[in-house]
Amino acid sequence: MDQVWQCITADFKQRTRQQSFVVTLLLMSVLTLLFFPSPDAHYQTLVINGYRGIYNSAWVGVCLAMLNVIFLPIICFYLVKNALELDRQSMTGELIAATPVSKLNFLLAKWCTNVLILLSIVLVMLLSSIVIQLYYGESYHINLWALVWPQLVFVLPTLLAIAAIALLFESIKWLRGGLGNLVYFFLWLGSIAQTIESVSGIGVLLDQLDAEVAALFPLQQGATNIGVNISDQANEIQTFVWQGIEPTLTQLWGTLPLLFICVVCLVLAFIFFDRFSQISVPENKQTSWLRTTFNTKVGGLANSLFVRLTKHFAFSRLLRLELQLLLRGHSVYWFIGLVLLNIAQLFISQTLLISLVLPISLLWCVLVISQLGQVEKQANTIELITYSKQSAILQSLACYFAAWVLLTIASIGSVVRFTGSGEWLLLIQLFIAISFTVSLAYFCGAFTGTKRMFEVLYPALWYLGPIQTALYVDFFGVNSQASWQAGVPYYFVAISISLLMLTIRAKSTR
């Protein structure tokens, strides 16, 4: 245990001394403030049958726990999904592999560090909630037990499971990178409804609150929602005094599935973790044949075509090279999927095309364009392009338009279809969506130096906008007429240009 404790201490110090950790704590304090909107705000978070409890310790504690159970899994996963990656990046993985620290002790220490980091976040949110309660002044009596016990019963098991899942994703090679980020995002989306409607945990607590409000106000018929419910007008929600409840055995039993998931993920992480070994797995002969055939025939034909189209101008040649850098190393199955999506775009109904297939086609390229802003770092070409301000700007534009061309190729079936049918507004909206996607990817990569921010932020916008058709984040314009009437395309054009200019300016001044 002394060995495990030393590993935990060293790892915790390393990860909490980073500037990003302090920024995260500040952002979580702001998030806590957003969890408890003012009475005249344009959104609400926890409303029961048209009512919410006054901001006393009982209501604040339960509300914070409910919202944490929904939102912390997506936030905290990406925060701690770097426990093993830091050792790989710092080149200390081989040193650790040479030490007598066992794989079990090492993974256990990493998991404990993840848990400690997540607990520090919840502690900051708890302290912030006390300040918020005093700020609103609806109740000045602070009941620490009422604030803390919902976090212990509902949030702590969730954190234990998140820490283990993040470690498992890092231990499995194909889930370690951007694909794992996307997989987890959709797993989280699928778990929200199950979490709210579960027969244990916050599902039972929500039913208890609903029944209590119905008993207090039997004639009131209002909406019940948990999450962020945005309204165009500021509607003042009616309040009542809620005295709180004590934890029950049913709620404690509701933590068992999460604890079971935690244990299973830790066991699987132990099985899949290679302890930083570099043993290569023999490549499958069929896969090797398919890759060789694709690279020599299809890839060679496409490359010769691009060379002929771009050989006359220096900028077009640079654009071709940037496109090759973006596509380098991607699986042949990714290219096959791209072709199949384009074929589907030509034959499905227009409604299904705009609302589903076309957004999926752009999402298919997320892991490719998330490299933007750091391709030169990965390819070790920074010194070659930073000798003059002019070359840096030229390279930035070439990189941007290379990604733009790639997304256009990914949606070429839609381009042909919209052009042939004269749907010019849909075509313009498609180009706006491509421009916004590329600008956002370039901005996130250039300012954070990692791919993770875009791989997390873009799927969230993609889900809220094109899939859920939230008007002001729908950069695809699924509801085209309403989108143009509200001026949403103009907003995204301005955002795209602003993000691109900020990125080019930042890269040219480095």
FENMOFEN-V929376 format. One record per helix or strand of 3 or more residues. SS is the DSSP state (alpha for helix, beta for strand). FROM is the first residue (numbers start at 0). TO is the last residue. If there is no record, write none. Layout:
SS:FROM:TO, SS:FROM:TO
//
This chain:
alpha:1:15, alpha:18:34, beta:42:47, beta:50:52, alpha:56:79, alpha:84:88, alpha:92:97, alpha:102:135, alpha:143:170, alpha:172:174, alpha:177:195, alpha:201:215, beta:224:229, beta:237:239, alpha:248:252, alpha:255:271, alpha:284:309, alpha:313:326, alpha:331:346, alpha:349:362, alpha:365:368, alpha:374:377, alpha:381:384, alpha:388:409, alpha:411:420, alpha:423:447, alpha:451:466, alpha:470:472, alpha:479:484, alpha:487:507
//
